[in-house]
Amino acid sequence: MNFPLIMLVLLIITGGIALLDRLVLKRRRMPESPEPWWVEYPKSFFPVILIVFLLRSFLVEPFKIPSGSMIPTLLVGDFILVNKYTYGIRLPVANVKIIPMNEPRRGEVMVFRYPENPSMDYIKRIIGVPGDIVTYHDKQLSINDVPLRMEPDGEYTYIESGLNYVYSRRFRESLDAHGYNVLTNPDAPAMHLAGVRPFPHRDHCSYSDSGFTCKVPEGNYFTMGDNRDSSSDSRYWGFVPESNIVGKAFMIWWNFNDLGRIGLSIK
């Protein structure tokens, strides 16, 4: 469901009726005559819809985490806030950048439109920016031939959909100015080659059973989930075009299952 488009249509309808009433209909009504319901309701809803539309389009937008691909940073059921202007001001619905601001940086958690289906929003961590060479072999990540520092941080277990109990090893990974936790499953292979699909700039990548190497093309970004062995990300469906960017995730504002997560910043 394209919620921004629905909001825009409602805004146009309610605003149009409010304007029509002010310029035409109000003058034709008798002074003591009440407004018809089809005028009163849209006029009442228009300011609310306008405020929500502006907030979601240019400031912050809420999202819900539906999967475990970003565990342990984000859990299933987390409600997060996304900064819509960090990476530039964009036109609503069209998502065309009109005011450039900051460029996405390695290590940041980004929401974007899924390249294979732009009606879906995905959230992953930015691993590579344009021009970077991203290498992942035997579950060791390197950027431009420099291995990222990974410090063991104990074990992590969680229940996957279908009540599957998953055991993982947790590591503290450092990428530029960002430090965050990632999970690897010792029983899972580094790559599922059968899951790699054709995608734009596929020739920028080479794959093997032990991992891959990709050079990020201009105007694109390489993303991965923190739950490395349970994430559908750029390894499998390709790069994220700049035009697909929605914004930067910065805070968890609600979780019905764990109120202690409310207010946590997203590192």
Secondary structure, 3 states (H helix, E strand, C coil): CCHHHHHHHHHHHHHHHHHHHHHHHHHHCCCCCCCCHHHHHHHHHHHHHHHHHHHHHHHEEEEECCCCCCCCCCCCCCEEEEECCCCCEECCCCCCEEECCCCCCCCCEEEEECCCCCCCEEEEEEEECCCCEEEEECCEEEECCEECEEEEEEEEEEEECCCEEEEEEEEEEEECCEEEEEEECCCCCCCCHHHCCCCCCHHHEEEECCEEEEECCCCEEEEECCECCCCCCHHHHCCEEHHHEEEEEEEEEECCCCHHHCCCECC
